Amino acid sequence: MNYKNPDEHGYYGEFGGAFIPEMLYPNIEELQKNYLQIIESEDFQAEYQDLLTNYVGRATPLYFAKNLSQKYNTQIYLKREDLNHTGAHKINNALGQVLLAKRLGKTRIIAETGAGQHGVATATACALLGLECIVYMGEIDIQRQAPNVARMKMLGAEVVAVTSGSKTLKDAVNEALRDWINNPVTTHYVIGSVVGPHPFPDLVARFQSIISKEIREQLKEKIGRENPDYVIACVGGGSNAAGTFYHFVEEKEVKIIAAEAGGLGVDSGKSAATTFLGTLGVLHGSKSLVMQTEDGQVIEPHSISAGLDYPGIGPFHAHLFKEKRAEFFSINDNEALKCAFELTRLEGIIPALESSHALAVLDKKKFNENDIVVICLSGRGDKDMETYLKNL
Ligand SMILES: *Cc1c(COP(=O)(O)O)cnc(C)c1O
């Protein structure tokens, strides 16, 4: 069984594929035909790896969190994606895709963003590499995430307010897809997670797989073996989790844990726990688990963290869930908040609210004293200070 790679049609088991309007066929086919050859070429890898090292600041540290380990009586390592340039793992993917777009001869980049982290990462890559950048963002998110809107504008991106639907992330994706249909030749759509039509889930997972590649090398150096007992990551669409799990999914002794946003509770009607609440459906171009009514209307998700506030989940993760290769936990808003404060006070690291969902697994599951537990700290908490202060 291969968990890592989709089949030639982009399926992970029964999930994935490319469900797109005819107008998008040329774009998607161009990508499907060329992406592997381009991103695996020596020339591409030389430029990409150089930027990851010297611009993004990789490798990010694998930090042994001594105080946190003491508290939970186990061996906890934090993969510090929060120390990347722009403050999260998103830049790994944004840079990769903008480099790919250049090689495809594109001059215009579009992206969607919820919390603004992916928008900032994409605007950053476009500033660096000299491409026009348009970011679609729900009107409500624009109000909630003012500092990131300011950063995007300073970086030279045009931020377009989306006023349809619930005026949040899923509506921004719809609007970006509409733009792409209208500008198929000049434009590349930089999707921010392991979602969307094939080949995006695989493309984004490959760019994020640097996370688990480094974890293996760093563990080997620190403890003499490449495999931990557990890897843990939060899942919105699932890109930091896909990167954290990628080189471990075929390693049977490594247990994999995903943390979803429970919101106010899975039964509260205000949740984003897709594996608990979702059913088979098509959302944004791929077949996966989707929070929807019986007649296929998408249900509005809720999470305290804008980055996890999404009614779907990437097909890679839906497959891991279905095959029970990964264990899924639903973490409520208040549980994530508690763990954000705990990490800050114990280790002096202010995590993103999204990452705090992964930390909260420590309260849900009992680990042994000698277990090596690696948690992906997907981003830093600067953007969440307002929420944190409200809950101090
Ligand atoms: C966007 C974001 C997430 C959620 O996105 P994934 O694709 O699931 O990784 C998680 N953490 C941070 C810090 C983010 O910015």
PDBQT file of the ligand as one rigid body, heavy atoms in Angstrom, charges set to zero:
ROOT
HETATM    1  C1  LIG A 401      -2.516  27.979   7.227  1.00  0.00    +0.000 C 
HETATM    2  C2  LIG A 401      -1.981  27.435   8.475  1.00  0.00    +0.000 A 
HETATM    3  C3  LIG A 401      -2.343  26.149   8.936  1.00  0.00    +0.000 A 
HETATM    4  C4  LIG A 401      -3.387  25.298   8.250  1.00  0.00    +0.000 C 
HETATM    5  O1  LIG A 401      -3.090  24.932   6.941  1.00  0.00    +0.000 OA
HETATM    6  P1  LIG A 401      -2.603  23.482   6.572  1.00  0.00    +0.000 P 
HETATM    7  O2  LIG A 401      -2.641  23.468   5.095  1.00  0.00    +0.000 OA
HETATM    8  O3  LIG A 401      -3.556  22.509   7.192  1.00  0.00    +0.000 OA
HETATM    9  O4  LIG A 401      -1.236  23.319   7.113  1.00  0.00    +0.000 OA
HETATM   10  C5  LIG A 401      -1.749  25.662  10.083  1.00  0.00    +0.000 A 
HETATM   11  N1  LIG A 401      -0.856  26.414  10.782  1.00  0.00    +0.000 NA
HETATM   12  C6  LIG A 401      -0.500  27.651  10.384  1.00  0.00    +0.000 A 
HETATM   13  C7  LIG A 401       0.472  28.420  11.202  1.00  0.00    +0.000 C 
HETATM   14  C8  LIG A 401      -1.045  28.207   9.225  1.00  0.00    +0.000 A 
HETATM   15  O5  LIG A 401      -0.694  29.437   8.849  1.00  0.00    +0.000 OA
ENDROOT
TORSDOF 0
